[in-house]
Amino acid sequence: MSNIPDTTNNYICPASLNPGDCIGIISPSGVVDCERLQPGIDYLKKVGFKVMSGEHIYKKNRYLAGSDQERLSDLHDMFSNPEISAIFVARGGYGSARLLDNVDYSLIRNNPKNLSGFSDTTALQLAIFSKTRLVTYSGITLCTDCNRDGLSRLTNDYFWNLCRNGEFNHIQNLNIIKPGNATGTLIAGCLSIITSLTGTEYIPPLDHSILVIEDVNEEPYKIDRMLTQLRLNGVFEKINGLVFGHFKNCTPENKNHGDVEAIFKEVAEYVEGPVFSNLDYGHDINRIILPVGADIQLSTDSEHGVMRIDKLVDS
């Protein structure tokens, strides 16, 4: 068991989202396909929300949704606009890390809003929490996860419970790699993005945190390399617990190279607290939504790992 100081409510909670509110849509990363985004827009309108797209959301600059300044402008406009209640990211890809040194974090701190994204948005979400203590929601992008019929059942339940009520459905079926109990600050996202931020000022302090990671399309040796980089940076000595989500399409071309589960077990030796796996969080259609920066508890029952997050409240 990890012994840590009380960090309860050491965050800023975004306001609840209700029908009639206006949702702003931006793409701080990859190029947005209008046809892929439109079903998500139609769905949000269908369930009672107003929608406002960023001025530059359909811009194209190589693999980016416009220039850095254009993508940054949309982010700032959405946070500063009093008509916008929440900000949804259209898609991942690559590019949000390019914005971090020019983000107006004071603007965001003074105008806290629900920012929901996934994958490449990890960079932006971790930087925002590091600089402002604003909780953001990791696990959804409109182009990938939302259509005219809505979200998958699992994503729908977790997402709207968080957005409307600040509530997280407890999880009680995680695989136990290393048993134990721990509490801490939830830091979650794509492993490759988290690794890329290591050593910069844009990753939150990981002392006494619970780290939740996932990734996609990476050979096991690459996963090993990224986790080794975190280990050499002292990450696993600092955290109170570690949870592995889904690592989709991370199987080796050479079967003799083993699988990612073997790597997870090796990493567990360096973590003092509990280590769990098989969390429904990753690059699959069905995934939970995690409130990055919230207080989280891990525990072990007779057979499974358990994850609990209390209702979000302001400090």
C-alpha positions as a Markdown table, in Angstrom:
| # | Residue | x | y | z |
|---|---|---|---|---|
| 1 | Met | 0.0 | 0.0 | 0.0 |
| 2 | Ser | 1.2 | 3.5 | -0.8 |
| 3 | Asn | 1.2 | 6.1 | 1.9 |
| 4 | Ile | 0.5 | 9.5 | 0.4 |
| 5 | Pro | -0.6 | 12.9 | 1.5 |
| 6 | Asp | -4.2 | 13.9 | 1.1 |
| 7 | Thr | -4.7 | 15.5 | -2.3 |
| 8 | Thr | -8.5 | 15.5 | -2.3 |
| 9 | Asn | -10.0 | 18.0 | -4.7 |
| 10 | Asn | -6.7 | 19.5 | -5.8 |
| 11 | Tyr | -8.2 | 20.4 | -9.1 |
| 12 | Ile | -10.7 | 22.7 | -10.9 |
| 13 | Cys | -13.9 | 20.9 | -11.9 |
| 14 | Pro | -15.5 | 21.9 | -15.2 |
| 15 | Ala | -19.2 | 22.9 | -15.0 |
| 16 | Ser | -21.9 | 20.4 | -15.8 |
| 17 | Leu | -23.1 | 20.2 | -19.4 |
| 18 | Asn | -26.8 | 20.4 | -20.1 |
| 19 | Pro | -29.1 | 20.4 | -23.1 |
| 20 | Gly | -29.4 | 23.9 | -24.6 |
| 21 | Asp | -25.7 | 24.5 | -23.9 |
| 22 | Cys | -23.4 | 25.3 | -26.8 |
| 23 | Ile | -20.5 | 22.9 | -27.6 |
| 24 | Gly | -17.5 | 24.2 | -29.5 |
| 25 | Ile | -15.6 | 21.9 | -31.8 |
| 26 | Ile | -11.9 | 22.3 | -32.6 |
| 27 | Ser | -9.1 | 20.2 | -34.1 |
| 28 | Pro | -5.7 | 21.0 | -32.4 |
| 29 | Ser | -4.2 | 18.0 | -34.2 |
| 30 | Gly | -4.9 | 16.3 | -37.6 |
| 31 | Val | -6.9 | 17.3 | -40.7 |
| 32 | Val | -10.7 | 17.0 | -40.3 |
| 33 | Asp | -12.8 | 15.3 | -42.9 |
| 34 | Cys | -16.2 | 17.1 | -43.0 |
| 35 | Glu | -18.1 | 14.0 | -43.9 |
| 36 | Arg | -16.7 | 12.1 | -40.8 |
| 37 | Leu | -17.4 | 15.0 | -38.5 |
| 38 | Gln | -20.9 | 15.9 | -39.6 |
| 39 | Pro | -22.6 | 12.8 | -38.1 |
| 40 | Gly | -21.3 | 13.8 | -34.7 |
| 41 | Ile | -22.5 | 17.3 | -35.1 |
| 42 | Asp | -25.9 | 16.1 | -36.1 |
| 43 | Tyr | -26.0 | 13.8 | -33.0 |
| 44 | Leu | -25.1 | 16.6 | -30.6 |
| 45 | Lys | -27.9 | 18.7 | -32.1 |
| 46 | Lys | -30.3 | 15.8 | -31.9 |
| 47 | Val | -29.8 | 15.4 | -28.2 |
| 48 | Gly | -30.4 | 19.1 | -27.5 |
| 49 | Phe | -27.1 | 21.0 | -27.8 |
| 50 | Lys | -26.1 | 23.9 | -29.9 |
| 51 | Val | -22.9 | 23.5 | -31.9 |
| 52 | Met | -20.2 | 26.0 | -33.0 |
| 53 | Ser | -17.2 | 24.8 | -35.0 |
| 54 | Gly | -13.9 | 26.6 | -34.8 |
| 55 | Glu | -13.2 | 29.1 | -37.6 |
| 56 | His | -10.3 | 27.1 | -38.9 |
| 57 | Ile | -11.4 | 23.5 | -38.2 |
| 58 | Tyr | -11.4 | 22.4 | -41.9 |
| 59 | Lys | -8.1 | 24.0 | -42.7 |
| 60 | Lys | -5.3 | 21.8 | -44.1 |
| 61 | Asn | -1.6 | 22.3 | -43.6 |
| 62 | Arg | 0.2 | 19.0 | -44.5 |
| 63 | Tyr | -1.0 | 16.6 | -41.8 |
| 64 | Leu | -2.3 | 19.4 | -39.6 |
| 65 | Ala | -5.7 | 21.0 | -39.3 |
| 66 | Gly | -4.3 | 24.4 | -40.3 |
| 67 | Ser | -1.2 | 26.3 | -39.1 |
| 68 | Asp | -0.2 | 26.2 | -35.5 |
| 69 | Gln | -1.5 | 29.7 | -35.1 |
| 70 | Glu | -4.9 | 28.9 | -36.6 |
| 71 | Arg | -5.4 | 25.8 | -34.4 |
| 72 | Leu | -4.2 | 27.8 | -31.4 |
| 73 | Ser | -6.6 | 30.6 | -32.3 |
| 74 | Asp | -9.6 | 28.2 | -32.3 |
| 75 | Leu | -8.6 | 26.8 | -28.9 |
| 76 | His | -8.3 | 30.3 | -27.4 |
| 77 | Asp | -11.5 | 31.5 | -29.1 |
| 78 | Met | -13.5 | 28.6 | -27.6 |
| 79 | Phe | -12.2 | 29.2 | -24.0 |
| 80 | Ser | -12.8 | 32.9 | -24.2 |
| 81 | Asn | -16.3 | 32.8 | -25.8 |
| 82 | Pro | -18.9 | 33.0 | -23.0 |
| 83 | Glu | -21.4 | 31.3 | -25.2 |
| 84 | Ile | -19.4 | 28.1 | -25.3 |
| 85 | Ser | -20.0 | 25.7 | -22.4 |
| 86 | Ala | -17.8 | 22.8 | -23.5 |
| 87 | Ile | -15.1 | 22.1 | -26.1 |
| 88 | Phe | -15.0 | 18.8 | -28.0 |
| 89 | Val | -12.0 | 17.7 | -30.1 |
| 90 | Ala | -12.9 | 16.5 | -33.6 |
| 91 | Arg | -10.0 | 14.0 | -34.0 |
| 92 | Gly | -6.5 | 13.0 | -32.9 |
| 93 | Gly | -3.6 | 12.4 | -35.3 |
| 94 | Tyr | -0.7 | 14.7 | -34.5 |
| 95 | Gly | -0.1 | 18.3 | -33.7 |
| 96 | Ser | -1.4 | 19.4 | -30.3 |
| 97 | Ala | 2.1 | 19.3 | -28.7 |
| 98 | Arg | 3.2 | 21.9 | -31.2 |
| 99 | Leu | 0.9 | 24.4 | -29.5 |
| 100 | Leu | 1.9 | 23.9 | -25.9 |
| 101 | Asp | 4.5 | 26.7 | -25.5 |
| 102 | Asn | 2.1 | 29.3 | -26.9 |
| 103 | Val | -1.1 | 28.3 | -25.1 |
| 104 | Asp | -2.6 | 31.1 | -22.9 |
| 105 | Tyr | -3.0 | 29.1 | -19.8 |
| 106 | Ser | -4.2 | 32.1 | -17.8 |
| 107 | Leu | -7.1 | 32.4 | -20.2 |
| 108 | Ile | -8.0 | 28.7 | -19.6 |
| 109 | Arg | -7.6 | 29.0 | -15.9 |
| 110 | Asn | -9.9 | 32.0 | -15.8 |
| 111 | Asn | -12.5 | 30.4 | -18.1 |
| 112 | Pro | -12.6 | 26.7 | -17.1 |
| 113 | Lys | -14.6 | 24.5 | -19.4 |
| 114 | Asn | -15.1 | 20.8 | -20.2 |
| 115 | Leu | -12.4 | 19.9 | -22.8 |
| 116 | Ser | -13.0 | 16.4 | -24.2 |
| 117 | Gly | -10.5 | 14.6 | -26.5 |
| 118 | Phe | -8.3 | 11.5 | -26.9 |
| 119 | Ser | -5.1 | 10.2 | -28.4 |
| 120 | Asp | -3.0 | 13.1 | -29.5 |
| 121 | Thr | -5.1 | 15.4 | -27.3 |
| 122 | Thr | -3.2 | 13.8 | -24.4 |
| 123 | Ala | -0.5 | 16.4 | -24.9 |
| 124 | Leu | -2.9 | 19.3 | -24.6 |
| 125 | Gln | -4.8 | 17.8 | -21.7 |
| 126 | Leu | -1.8 | 17.0 | -19.6 |
| 127 | Ala | -0.3 | 20.5 | -20.2 |
| 128 | Ile | -3.6 | 22.2 | -19.3 |
| 129 | Phe | -3.8 | 20.2 | -16.0 |
| 130 | Ser | -0.1 | 20.9 | -15.3 |
| 131 | Lys | -0.6 | 24.7 | -15.8 |
| 132 | Thr | -4.1 | 25.2 | -14.6 |
| 133 | Arg | -5.3 | 22.2 | -12.5 |
| 134 | Leu | -8.4 | 22.0 | -14.8 |
| 135 | Val | -9.8 | 18.4 | -15.1 |
| 136 | Thr | -10.4 | 17.4 | -18.7 |
| 137 | Tyr | -12.1 | 14.3 | -20.2 |
| 138 | Ser | -10.0 | 11.7 | -22.0 |
| 139 | Gly | -11.6 | 9.1 | -24.3 |
| 140 | Ile | -13.6 | 10.7 | -27.0 |
| 141 | Thr | -13.2 | 12.4 | -30.4 |
| 142 | Leu | -16.2 | 13.2 | -32.5 |
| 143 | Cys | -14.9 | 11.9 | -35.9 |
| 144 | Thr | -14.1 | 8.5 | -34.4 |
| 145 | Asp | -16.6 | 7.9 | -31.7 |
| 146 | Cys | -19.8 | 9.7 | -32.5 |
| 147 | Asn | -22.4 | 9.2 | -35.3 |
| 148 | Arg | -26.0 | 10.1 | -35.8 |
| 149 | Asp | -27.1 | 7.3 | -33.5 |
| 150 | Gly | -24.7 | 8.5 | -30.8 |
| 151 | Leu | -21.9 | 6.8 | -28.9 |
| 152 | Ser | -21.2 | 3.2 | -28.1 |
| 153 | Arg | -23.1 | 2.1 | -25.0 |
| 154 | Leu | -20.0 | 2.0 | -22.8 |
| 155 | Thr | -18.7 | 5.4 | -23.9 |
| 156 | Asn | -22.1 | 6.9 | -23.7 |
| 157 | Asp | -22.6 | 5.9 | -20.1 |
| 158 | Tyr | -19.2 | 7.1 | -18.9 |
| 159 | Phe | -19.2 | 10.3 | -20.9 |
| 160 | Trp | -22.6 | 11.7 | -20.1 |
| 161 | Asn | -22.4 | 10.7 | -16.4 |
| 162 | Leu | -19.2 | 12.8 | -16.2 |
| 163 | Cys | -20.3 | 15.7 | -18.3 |
| 164 | Arg | -23.7 | 16.1 | -16.7 |
| 165 | Asn | -23.2 | 14.8 | -13.1 |
| 166 | Gly | -19.5 | 14.6 | -12.5 |
| 167 | Glu | -19.9 | 10.9 | -11.7 |
| 168 | Phe | -17.7 | 8.0 | -12.7 |
| 169 | Asn | -19.0 | 4.4 | -12.8 |
| 170 | His | -16.7 | 2.3 | -10.7 |
| 171 | Ile | -14.8 | -0.5 | -12.4 |
| 172 | Gln | -14.4 | -3.8 | -10.7 |
| 173 | Asn | -13.0 | -6.3 | -13.2 |
| 174 | Leu | -9.4 | -5.3 | -13.9 |
| 175 | Asn | -6.7 | -7.9 | -14.2 |
| 176 | Ile | -4.3 | -7.9 | -11.3 |
| 177 | Ile | -0.6 | -7.8 | -12.2 |
| 178 | Lys | 0.4 | -6.6 | -8.8 |
| 179 | Pro | -2.1 | -6.4 | -5.9 |
| 180 | Gly | -2.4 | -3.4 | -3.6 |
| 181 | Asn | -4.3 | -0.3 | -2.7 |
| 182 | Ala | -3.5 | 3.3 | -3.6 |
| 183 | Thr | -4.9 | 6.7 | -4.1 |
| 184 | Gly | -3.6 | 9.6 | -6.1 |
| 185 | Thr | -4.1 | 12.0 | -9.0 |
| 186 | Leu | -5.3 | 10.4 | -12.2 |
| 187 | Ile | -2.9 | 11.0 | -15.1 |
| 188 | Ala | -4.1 | 9.3 | -18.3 |
| 189 | Gly | -3.4 | 9.2 | -22.0 |
| 190 | Cys | -1.6 | 7.7 | -24.9 |
| 191 | Leu | 1.8 | 6.2 | -23.9 |
| 192 | Ser | 3.7 | 7.6 | -26.9 |
| 193 | Ile | 2.4 | 11.1 | -26.2 |
| 194 | Ile | 3.2 | 10.9 | -22.5 |
| 195 | Thr | 6.7 | 9.7 | -23.3 |
| 196 | Ser | 7.3 | 12.6 | -25.7 |
| 197 | Leu | 6.4 | 15.1 | -22.9 |
| 198 | Thr | 8.7 | 13.5 | -20.3 |
| 199 | Gly | 11.3 | 16.0 | -19.2 |
| 200 | Thr | 9.3 | 19.1 | -20.3 |
| 201 | Glu | 7.3 | 21.5 | -18.2 |
| 202 | Tyr | 4.1 | 20.4 | -19.8 |
| 203 | Ile | 3.7 | 17.0 | -18.1 |
| 204 | Pro | 2.1 | 17.3 | -14.6 |
| 205 | Pro | 4.2 | 16.3 | -11.6 |
| 206 | Leu | 3.8 | 12.5 | -11.3 |
| 207 | Asp | 4.5 | 12.2 | -7.6 |
| 208 | His | 1.7 | 10.4 | -5.9 |
| 209 | Ser | -0.2 | 9.9 | -9.2 |
| 210 | Ile | -2.1 | 7.0 | -10.7 |
| 211 | Leu | -0.8 | 6.6 | -14.2 |
| 212 | Val | -3.2 | 5.1 | -16.8 |
| 213 | Ile | -1.8 | 4.4 | -20.3 |
| 214 | Glu | -2.8 | 2.9 | -23.7 |
| 215 | Asp | -1.5 | 2.9 | -27.2 |
| 216 | Val | -2.1 | 1.6 | -30.7 |
| 217 | Asn | -0.1 | 0.2 | -33.6 |
| 218 | Glu | 3.2 | -0.2 | -31.8 |
| 219 | Glu | 5.4 | -3.3 | -31.8 |
| 220 | Pro | 6.0 | -4.7 | -28.3 |
| 221 | Tyr | 9.7 | -3.7 | -28.4 |
| 222 | Lys | 8.6 | -0.1 | -29.0 |
| 223 | Ile | 6.2 | -0.3 | -26.0 |
| 224 | Asp | 9.2 | -1.7 | -24.1 |
| 225 | Arg | 11.4 | 1.2 | -25.2 |
| 226 | Met | 8.8 | 3.9 | -24.2 |
| 227 | Leu | 8.3 | 2.3 | -20.8 |
| 228 | Thr | 12.0 | 2.0 | -20.3 |
| 229 | Gln | 12.3 | 5.7 | -21.0 |
| 230 | Leu | 9.7 | 6.4 | -18.3 |
| 231 | Arg | 11.6 | 4.1 | -15.9 |
| 232 | Leu | 14.9 | 5.8 | -16.6 |
| 233 | Asn | 13.2 | 9.2 | -15.9 |
| 234 | Gly | 12.2 | 7.9 | -12.5 |
| 235 | Val | 8.5 | 7.8 | -13.3 |
| 236 | Phe | 7.7 | 4.4 | -11.7 |
| 237 | Glu | 9.4 | 5.4 | -8.5 |
| 238 | Lys | 7.1 | 8.4 | -8.2 |
| 239 | Ile | 3.7 | 7.0 | -9.0 |
| 240 | Asn | 1.4 | 5.3 | -6.5 |
| 241 | Gly | -0.2 | 2.9 | -9.1 |
| 242 | Leu | -0.2 | 1.9 | -12.7 |
| 243 | Val | -3.1 | 0.8 | -15.0 |
| 244 | Phe | -2.7 | -0.5 | -18.5 |
| 245 | Gly | -5.6 | 0.1 | -20.9 |
| 246 | His | -5.9 | -1.6 | -24.3 |
| 247 | Phe | -2.8 | -1.7 | -26.5 |
| 248 | Lys | -4.6 | -2.3 | -29.9 |
| 249 | Asn | -2.7 | -3.8 | -32.7 |
| 250 | Cys | 0.4 | -4.0 | -30.6 |
| 251 | Thr | 1.2 | -7.7 | -31.5 |
| 252 | Pro | 4.7 | -8.6 | -32.8 |
| 253 | Glu | 5.4 | -9.5 | -36.3 |
| 254 | Asn | 7.8 | -12.2 | -34.9 |
| 255 | Lys | 5.8 | -14.4 | -32.4 |
| 256 | Asn | 9.1 | -15.2 | -30.6 |
| 257 | His | 9.2 | -11.6 | -29.4 |
| 258 | Gly | 6.5 | -12.2 | -26.9 |
| 259 | Asp | 3.5 | -9.9 | -26.1 |
| 260 | Val | 2.9 | -6.7 | -24.3 |
| 261 | Glu | 1.6 | -8.5 | -21.2 |
| 262 | Ala | 5.1 | -9.8 | -20.5 |
| 263 | Ile | 6.4 | -6.2 | -20.6 |
| 264 | Phe | 3.7 | -5.1 | -18.2 |
| 265 | Lys | 4.8 | -7.7 | -15.7 |
| 266 | Glu | 8.4 | -6.6 | -15.9 |
| 267 | Val | 7.4 | -3.0 | -15.4 |
| 268 | Ala | 5.3 | -3.9 | -12.3 |
| 269 | Glu | 8.5 | -4.7 | -10.5 |
| 270 | Tyr | 9.5 | -1.1 | -10.5 |
| 271 | Val | 6.1 | 0.2 | -9.1 |
| 272 | Glu | 5.6 | 0.2 | -5.4 |
| 273 | Gly | 1.8 | 0.3 | -5.6 |
| 274 | Pro | -0.8 | -1.8 | -7.5 |
| 275 | Val | -0.5 | -2.6 | -11.2 |
| 276 | Phe | -3.6 | -3.6 | -13.1 |
| 277 | Ser | -4.4 | -4.3 | -16.8 |
| 278 | Asn | -7.3 | -4.7 | -19.3 |
| 279 | Leu | -9.0 | -1.4 | -18.6 |
| 280 | Asp | -11.5 | -0.6 | -21.4 |
| 281 | Tyr | -9.6 | 2.5 | -22.3 |
| 282 | Gly | -7.8 | 2.6 | -25.7 |
| 283 | His | -8.1 | 2.9 | -29.4 |
| 284 | Asp | -11.3 | 0.8 | -29.6 |
| 285 | Ile | -14.8 | 2.0 | -30.3 |
| 286 | Asn | -16.0 | 0.9 | -26.8 |
| 287 | Arg | -14.0 | 2.8 | -24.2 |
| 288 | Ile | -14.5 | 4.5 | -20.9 |
| 289 | Ile | -14.0 | 8.2 | -20.3 |
| 290 | Leu | -11.4 | 9.3 | -17.7 |
| 291 | Pro | -11.3 | 12.6 | -15.9 |
| 292 | Val | -7.6 | 13.6 | -16.1 |
| 293 | Gly | -6.6 | 15.3 | -12.9 |
| 294 | Ala | -9.3 | 13.8 | -10.6 |
| 295 | Asp | -8.7 | 11.9 | -7.4 |
| 296 | Ile | -8.6 | 8.1 | -8.0 |
| 297 | Gln | -8.5 | 5.0 | -5.8 |
| 298 | Leu | -7.2 | 1.6 | -6.8 |
| 299 | Ser | -7.8 | -1.5 | -4.7 |
| 300 | Thr | -7.7 | -5.3 | -4.9 |
| 301 | Asp | -10.6 | -7.5 | -4.0 |
| 302 | Ser | -10.4 | -11.3 | -3.9 |
| 303 | Glu | -10.1 | -11.7 | -7.7 |
| 304 | His | -9.9 | -8.4 | -9.5 |
| 305 | Gly | -8.5 | -4.9 | -9.5 |
| 306 | Val | -11.0 | -2.1 | -8.7 |
| 307 | Met | -10.9 | 1.5 | -9.8 |
| 308 | Arg | -13.0 | 4.2 | -8.1 |
| 309 | Ile | -13.3 | 7.9 | -8.7 |
| 310 | Asp | -15.5 | 10.0 | -6.4 |
| 311 | Lys | -17.9 | 12.5 | -7.8 |
| 312 | Leu | -16.1 | 15.5 | -9.1 |
| 313 | Val | -16.4 | 18.6 | -6.9 |
| 314 | Asp | -14.5 | 21.9 | -6.8 |
| 315 | Ser | -11.9 | 22.4 | -4.2 |
